[in-house]
């Protein structure tokens, strides 16, 4: 859903997209429905680029029935929306770019993971740049400067970010968490949050779910979606999830892959090396939009969410999404993991950069405490290469907690 005229919100990705378009003949922008993919690319389009959406039945029929004629009718430079609806077009795009296509000839968007689109990887291998876009980051929605480097908890980077940080007031943070990050809801004409998510789910169930798997019962899948949302920020237990929804484990695994493929959830892998055999090797489950997650778990207001049992996991989920946006929207891929060993020691996130581990904890408090850094010391005892770390919390500005560890306001990410 696009923003209203005159309400365009700048996206971090704008700063890198033209450069990437000059390097790749095909660029593919993927992300969940209504994340603002089309709005962003239409904003960046010059008058010479034609826009075609495969949501349109006529265009989709031509692309599928006669892909050669489709590309003759719509030659590059071309912005082609929802490419997953015409996978047969991809070999012809390959032939077009191999014959005589300039860099940036084709801009594609898709609402499903690139690897799961049939034939895409085979057809465009080595010719396509793949970029992920989620909903608004905190900096984007509050219209702060977008030129910050991808987040790492290092002193100089934190100092630079502090100048343009979003306020970390608890009430405002939980308003953002409860509302979610979809541009159409944050910046667009839709003001009824519950109606937005109800409509979003209907569209999602009727399009992406049916495209990606054969779901016998939409109501059962919706129950699965709600049960998954209730487990955000927790270690994934597929057997327990399947039992609670009354489906088989194989069905639960299949449906979970659908949620991943359509950018609804993210599975955060555990950190492990050959030297740390005792670490638990189970991923953690996170929803990628906290507003949808809060809607599915039936929190009626930001205030009830902030005071409820899910406040901690939802804040952790929000931080994970902000970390991903910080990297993905700069066209970089973070190495991010969670840490948990068999003795019960946990660290919410490990960012790995150049072989160095940067631990991050998340705390729902505005008062930093030195005791928060205790678990991070266990990494050094394991003789792991540990760099600066942080505890993301609701404090107003960053400050040192211990040597190389900072209290980091949520708004700095």
PyMOL commands that set and color helices and strands:
alter all, ss='L'
color gray80, all
select helices_A, chain A and resi 14-21+37-44+57-65+67-73+83-100+114-116+120-124+138-141+155-162+170-179+183-186+193-212+218-229+238-245+249-261+290-296+302-307+311-328+370-381+410-412
alter helices_A, ss='H'
color red, helices_A
select strands_A, chain A and resi 26-30+50-53+78-81+106-110+128-132+234-235+265-268+284-287+335-340+346-353+356-362+389-393+399-402+405-409
alter strands_A, ss='S'
color yellow, strands_A
deselect
rebuild
show_as cartoon
